[in-house]
Amino acid sequence: MKTTIIGTITAALLAAAPATADDLRWRVPLSFPSELRVLGDMAKYLAQTVEEVSGGTIRFRLEEPGKIVPALGVLEAVKEGKLEAGYIWIGYDTGIVPAASIIGGLPFGMEPWEYNAWLFEAGGLEIVEGIYAPHNIMPVPCGTVGAESGGWYRNAIGSVEDINGLKIRFAGVGGNVMQSMGASVTVLPGGELYQALDRGALDATEFSMPSIDERLGFRQIAKYNYFPGWHQLIAAHYLVVNLNTWNGLSDIQRAQIRTSCMATNAKGITFGEGQQGATLQRNADEGVNIEQFPEELLLEFRDASKEVIAGLVEADEGFASVYNSMAAFMQDYKLWKRIGYLPRDFDSIFDVLPAQEQ
């Protein structure tokens, strides 16, 4: 009770404290609605954490997509100095930064802990910052979540023939791969997907993890939910800050923001992994067919991904520098990845000894 009272008093004092000239009060637009589970959870956690870490001297006012800038226009607004910062899935902005698609998540690529190890232990962050600096952006890693689903489909998917001619929303490099296999690909923000499915503009869509997709209502229309999310084993979210603004901050302010984002990175993984099991069960109870892509089709996806990625590496220096750095890290990591953990299909102790009555 004492701790609760102290916390309440502290929060009240922070709320009442007048802002000074050195305090930061930023409007931070989102590329996704704040009510979405996991994604919205991360954004809210970031805003709460940076306020607490800074003692109330830094506050982010989260703005919904489209309120002050379009969902897919956040980076451009920050680049031009119209806003100090935005919170986005970094992969949306390939028109400005071609390498954004690989920084945001790569087909058949890294898992969350591997991605963060590459960023913070293998020089990845320095490469990412170097790519964004000419665009007047400081990209701060600020929320990594795990694999998306492989998409929601009106009909069963079993072969490449089922992909050819499919009208689908698919973002990132995975969208290029689907297009190379004959799909008609478009990129829409999450808030527009249900309507596009409902009116038949789309036959299928991917967006994110099952608990995030649940809020968007895909299961009401598309009854086949496929796994794994081969196209994006992580979704990397960043706080993108105008570089001039970032350089004008004090060392303490920059440290407070980076620390809050690192905490959000860790929290994003727990948010994501903690919600998916129960969501899959709800989907199954609602009549959704929870399916896995046939191995033959996954191999086709991988072969197509190899061709697409090779072309992107050749076409863009930034994409090449990120890919080559990631590939070098994963080569070093490969043995540990193979022998350090149980095989995915090996039953753990919790499978052979379920929870016991007490």
N, C-alpha and C positions, 0 to 999 in steps of 0.2 A: 504493500500500500504506500509506504514511504517513497519508494522509487517511482511509483506512478504519479504521486503528487508532485515530486520534484520535476519529473519529465513534463508534466502539464504546465507547471509554473514556468519552466525554461522555455517551452514552446510559446507561451503567452508573452513572455518578455521579448522573444525574438520577433514575434508578430508586431509587437508594439514599438520596437526600436525604429527610430527614424533612419532613413537611408542617408549615408554621407556621400560626398563627392566621389570617394574611392570605391563605393559599393557597386556591384554589378547587378543590374536588373535587366535580364535579357528575355525577349520574346523568342521562343525556340519552336519553330514549326516542325511538324512531324510528317513523315511520308506515309503514315498509316494511322487509322483511328486509334485514339488512346484507350477505347474500351475493349480492344482486342486483347485476349489473354496472351501472356508472354511478352509480346511486343509492347503493348500498352503498359504491362507490369514493369518492364525494364525502363521505359520512359519516366514513369512515375517514381520508380525507385531512384533513378538518377537525380531527378529534381529534389526529392526528399534528402538524399544523401549529400548532395553538394551544399544544400542549405545547412545541414547539421554539421558537416565537416568544417564549413567556413564560419560557423557561428552566426549565420544569418546574413553575412555580408555578400554572398552570392546567391541569387535566386533565379531560377528558370521558370518562366511562364510558358507552359506547353500550349501550343496552338494546333488545332485540328487541321487536317489536310483541306486545302482550299479556302481556309478562313483568311489568311493573309497572303499566301502563295499557293499555287497548285501543288498537289502531292508530288508530282515529278519535276517540280521547278525549284526545289529547296536549294540545291547546290548552286544553281545559277544566281539566285538572290543573294546568297552568302558571298559568293565570288565577287559580285558587283558592289558589295558593301551595303546593300539595302537592309540586311539583317546581320547581327553579330554572329549567329550560329544557327544550326539546324540539326535535327536528329533523324538519321535516315538509314535505310539499307543502302550500303555504299554502291551496290551493283546497278542501281537504276541509271546512273549518269554516264553511260558509255558515250553519249554524244559529245560530252565535254572531255571526259577522260576515258579513252578506250580501254585502259587497263582496269577500270572499275569493275568490269565483269568478272575478272579473275580474282580481284581483291575481295569481292563480295561472296564468292563461292564457286567452285569449279567442278564440273562433272567428273565423277570417279576420283575425287581429290581427297583433301584432308578432312579428318574428323575434328571436333572442336578443340580438344586438348592439343592435337598436332598443329592446328592452325595457330593457336596462341603460343606454342613453343617456338614455331617459326617466327612469329612476330617479335616476341620479346627476348628470345635466346639465340636466334640465328640471323639477326640483321634484317628481318623482314620489315620492321617498322621504319627503319631508316630509308629503305627503298620506297615504301609507300609515301612517306613524307616528301621525298625528293620528287616523286611523280606529281604530287599535288601542289608543290610550291610555285611552279610557274602559273598556276591557276589561282593564286592568291588564297589558298586554302591550307589550313592546318587540320589534318585528319587525325582525330583521337579515337583509337579503338574503344568501343563503349557498349559492348553487348554481343556476345557470340552465343548463338543457339544451335541446336543440333539439326539433324536431317529433316528435310521436308518430306511430305508424302510424294509419291510419284505422280500424283494428279487424280482428279475426279473426272470420271467418264460416264457418258450416258449408256455406253455399250461395252461389252467385254473387249479387252485388248489382248491379242495373242501372238501377233506377228507384225512384221514391217508393213504388210498390206493394210493392216488396220490403222496405221499411222498416216499413210498416204491419203491426202485430201482432208484430213481432220482439221477442223477449225478449233484452235486451242490457244489459250493464253499461256504463255511460257516465257519467263524472264531469264536474263543472263545468257551465259554461253550455252546453256541447255536449250534455250530458244533457237539459237543458231543450229544446233544439232537437229532438233525436231524439224526445222525448216529444210535442212539438207536431206531429210528422209521423206520429204513430200508433204509435211503438214503446213497448213496456213496459220502462221503464228502472229499473234498480236500481243502487245504489252499494255495492260490496263492496271490502274491502282485497285487495291482490294475492294474499295467501296463501290466499284462499278461492275463487279464480276457477277453477282447474283442476277442482276437485271439482264446482263448480256447472255447468261445461260438460259434465263427464263424465256427470253424472246427468240432464242435460237440463233443469236449472232455467234455463239460459241457452242461447240459440241462437248468441250472438255476444258478444264482449267487446272493449273497448279497454282498454289499460293504459298502455303507454309506448312507448319506442323498441324497435326489433327486438331489440337485444342484451339488453335488460332482459326483454322478453317471452319470449325464448328460454329463460331459466332457469325460467320458470313453465310451460313445456311446452304452450303453446297449440297449436303446430303438430301435436301428436299427435292432436288432435281436430278442430280447425277448419282446413281446408286452403286457405282463401281469405284472404289478407292484403292489405288494400286501402290505397292511398295516394292523395293526401297526407292527413296528419292535420289536416284543415281545422279541426277543433274546437279544436286546441291546438298552435300553432306553437312555443310554449315551455312548459316546465314550471318554475315558479319555486319553489325551495325556500328556506326561511327557518329560521334559528335563532330560535325564539320564546322570549323571556326574560321571566320575571315582572318587571313594571315596578318594583316595590319592590326586588327583588333588583338589577336593573340600576342603579337610582339609588344603591344602596349600594356599588357598585363604585368603585374609584379611576379617575381619568382614564386611567392607564396600562393598567389591566385592560380598560377599555372599548375602548381603541385596539388592544390586542392581539387582542381578539375580533373587532373590525371588520376588522382587517387580515387575520386568518386567514380570515374569511368572504369577503372580497374575493378572496383567492387561490383559495378554493374555487369562487367564481363563475367565474373564468377556467378553472380546472381542469375544472369540470363540462362546459364547452363542448368542451374537448379530449377528455375521456373519451368524451363522446357521439358527436362527429363521427368520432373515430378508430376506432370499433368497428362502425359500421353496414354498411359495404360488405361486409366478410367475413361478417357475420351473414346478410345477404340472400342471399349465395351459398350458404351452408350450408342455409338454408331452401329455396331452390330445389332443391338437391341432394336434400333430404329429401321432395320432392314437393309443396311448398307452391306454390300459384298466386299469384305476385306480381302484383297487379293495380292499375290506376289507376281511380278512380271516373270514369265518363263525365262530360264537361263539363256536360251537361244536368243531371245529378244534383248536381254541385257548385254550379251556379247555384240549384238548389232549396234546397240546404243554406244557401247565402248569403242567399237571400230569407227563409227561416225564421229564420235567425240575426238578421237585421235586426229582425224583428218581436219576437223574444224579448228582444233587448238593449234595444230601445226601451221595452219594458214594465218591465224591471229598472231602467233609468235613471229612469223615472217613479216607481217604487215605493220606491227607497232613495236617500237623499241621499249616502251614502258611495259607492255604486256610481256615481252620477251624477258625483261629483267626480272619481273616478278615470277614468271613461270620457271626460269632457270634456277632462281634462288630456292623456290619451293622444291623443285625436283632434286636439287643437290641435298637439301635437308632431309627429304624423304628417303633418299638413298642411304644416308647415314643412319636414319632411324629404322630402316626396314627390318633389320635383324631383331631389334627390340620389339617392334610391332608384332613380329611373327612368333617369338618365343616367350615374350614377357607376360602374356595373358592367356587365359583359357581360350580354346577355339570357340567361335560363336555358337556352334551347334553342340557343344559339350555341356551336359547338365551340371549346373552349379549345386552347391549344398542345399540351396533353397528349393530346388526341383526334387531332389531325392529325400529331403527332410523338410516338409512344409511346416508352417507355424504350428506349434504344439499348444494343446489346451493347458491352461494354468489353473 
